[in-house]
Structures are given as structure tokens and as C-alpha cells.
């Protein structure tokens, strides 16, 4: 795969109930990204957005974000999945050779709609909905329970992941304030309100308000714009079967195959040694463990034993991850931005030392049905 | 960073906003009609009426699907061989949901389970007998379909799953 450079990015501060509207929030992110690269509106040749009709409360949700989203009289299109999938769309447009600068933005305001209730409509209307009440949280409960049972892992080990991510989030000024807690303990996580046993409130990535934007450019163009772009050297994506009962919930087959595709593209043979840090979109604490096993960062069943602190063996989610704030449609994009910050050495307060290669992932669907993985490399 | 973005989102000025006029209207998400052709499921529905369960076997990969599927995603063919299943099975995984009654406000603890039928290769979402204590649920618990009194040949003929006596030896605690 040809290298594609990340030449600019911007993320707004995440709020659980923001005081300003979606329109302004999108403008702030898009304008911020363009300014961070020192460019102008006319430099953008293609704009990709990531929003959702339901989340926006508007059919054809990209029709009203044209002006603020940089889509005015531009080659514009929308992805209705995760922000990381929108980056894939932008990446493909760059790789087609027809575009010089691709703007990708994504995000929504979860304070405007009931996120978890909406996801009840994700199950099959014929076979599943009449039988039982299952939304993404209950499905996560299925997966967590299956994982705990298979490897004999204790619930405290999963709670430790939530503790680590919330502590990391406290160092990240842009993370959700509710998720920032430097003094949180495993007991706090386990004692928080039960959502669907064994999933407790603090193990869930709280949906919030936020938008992020990213600029992509082909190799030559990227070097003209900036001296130190972050390169996307590999990407992989995969989709798993829809029905939960058809899957082995204790692992993520789609993440494994997506990882293989991305590592092949980037020429990575041993991810354990070569990868310096990972930014995962873990909608629930246990997903981080399942992802790191699927990508071969740790052996199967050993995920909870990995030292994934900022100064650990392989730092995972130094920014706090999705648990540090999960704006639907924007989270995967923020993961890529956070990984890029680490590679540029701009992660003030939560910087991983000597970070050269990073993984960023996005997902969508129940129990991470669809996964997308990026390999990012810094330096020239 | 240029002057334009010097205002950081963190210290964004709290703006005055007020609610504008509301337009009546609703998004009929829950009233949506989902169409599903049941022609290829007739044998399954007929058997349900006789209190019997069948799964669909894919001729390409021999996977037995229960509930029967229209298409096998792995082979992209229509599974076409009906195979008899037992009405017993085991809990493949579960989560406990806390449902609030909208009228009384009472919170009900309900185990949601994925049931793996004996003879099938896939599991399906189901509920346990409401009399089962949610604390007693475990992975691998043997269960049996509880039939409606008068099956009509529909999916809800299996109302829920009853507990079976677990005679597995490894459940007995060692004596010392």
C-alpha cells in the first residue's frame, strides 16, 4: 500500500451535555484541522463526513452540514458507520490518485437522543426482538461472561482495564470530564450501578458529545504541507456474522482478520515487538482485552495480564480510549488522532516514550461485529 | 495554531440558547413494518405446531442453523436440509438484564441467555423460566424448551426454557 500522510487534525473537548450546538461543534473541528495544517478551504478536494440520520434527528444527515463541514461545492460524501470507516473512505479517494487533500470529520451529540435505547433496534426483528430484550449492553454482558468463563478470568481483572483507562483519561485534557478520575479504584468500578450483569456503569464507554476532524494527503503532497506527517502504512477491516449465536463470543475473529490484513500491508511480522502503542475503540472494558489478543499483542487468554499502562510493555489507550469519552460516529476517528499525537510527540501529559509505530482501531455493531485497524508510523 | 482556533473548546463561552417552536411529528421507528418471507420456513413452523424442533443444515459446510436461516453466510447458498433437533440444550452464555416496569417502577432481574440446542451448531437468544432464580444461572446449564399450551406454529411457541436437573459429575463438591 502507498503511504498516506495525516497532515492535520483537531478534536473538540468532549462533553456529556455540551453547551453549544452541533453546527458550531463541527465548524470548530473542521476549521481547527485545516488551520493546524495551515491550509485554506480551497485546498480541500474531497470531504467525507461520518454522521447518522438517527443520531442527528434528520434524514440525510449530511445535507445540513455542508457549509460547516467543508462540503460547499465540493466532492462530498457520507459514511454512516464509525469515524474510522470514514477515514477508510477518504484514504481510498487519496489512493485513487484523483485527490490531493481529503478532509474527514465525524461525531455526534449523544445528549440529544437515547443512545442505548436506539440500539435495541439493532437486533433481528423477526427472530430476536420478540423473544428477548437485548441491546448492545446486554450483548456486551454475553460476551464478557463468555470470556470470563472460558479463561477463568476474574471480574476484577476486567475492572482494572476500566480503572487504567479512566486514570489515563484524567491526564488527557480533551477527555470527558465524567470519565476523568485519577483516584478511581477497582472497587469503585465494581460497585457502580449494574447495567447488565456483569457489565457495570464504569465499564461502559459513555456516549457523549464531540466531533473530530482529520486531513489526509498523498505522500508527495503531505511532505509539502508539513515536515513531520504521520503515515498510514496499513489498513485492514473485516465484518463478522450478524447473529450473536453464530459467533464465538470469547474472541474477535473479525479483529484477527482485520489485523492480519493491516499487518501484511504495513509489512509487520511480529506485532508484539514492533508495535509501540495501541489506541482501541473499546465500547466496553473487556473488548480491549479481546482486541489485544486478536491482534497478537498478547497470547490468547492472557490479555488481562498485559502491562498496558503508559510506561508498560505495550501501552494501550494512553489517552483513555473510548472509556474516556465516546461520541458516536467520532470515537474511531479520535483513536486515530490520539495515535497520531503520540507519534508526533504532542501528547502532553500522557506521552509514550519513543513511539514509532502505533495501532488505531474503530468498530461498529454488537460485540464489535465490524472492526477496522490502522497502522500508523511517525517520523520520516 | 492560527488565531482562528485560539479559542480552545475547553473555555468555550457558555452561550445563551432557547428552545424554538416545536413541530409536531414523530419518527415511527418502532412501528416500522419488517417484511419477512416465511415460505422457506414452512417445515419449521409446521413442526413447531407438533412441538418439535428442526434446524436447517447447509449442504456446503454442514453447519446446522437453529433458528433456521435463509442463507448460509459462509457458503452464500440457501441451506436446504432439515434436521431434527432435541428440545434440550445448554446455556452458552448469559447476562442479567434489569428491566424497570414503566407502571409500577419495580425492577425485575431477568437472565437473558444464548441457548445452544443439542444438535445445532449455532445459538439463539432466549429467556429462562421466570421462576428460575437469576443467581442460579451458569454457563453450560442444561435446559429444555417450555412449550406453549396450544402451539400455533409461530416463533413464540417456545415460550421460555425450563431448568433440567444437572447430573454432571464435576458439579459434586469433593468431600474433604
Interface residues (C-beta under 8 A of the other chain):
Chain A: X10 X12 X13 X19 X20 X21 X28 X31 X32 X35 X36 X38 X54 X57 X121 X123 X125 X126 X127 X128 X130 X131 X132 X133 X134 X138 X139 X140 X141 X142 X143 X144 X145 X146 X149 X173 X174 X194 X195 X196 X197 X198 X199 X241 X243 X244 X245 X246 X249
Chain B: X1 X2 X4 X5 X8 X9 X10 X12 X14 X15 X17 X27 X29 X30 X32 X34 X36 X65 X67 X69 X73 X92 X93 X94 X95 X96 X97 X98 X99 X110 X112 X114 X115 X116 X122 X123 X124 X125 X126 X127 X139 X155 X156
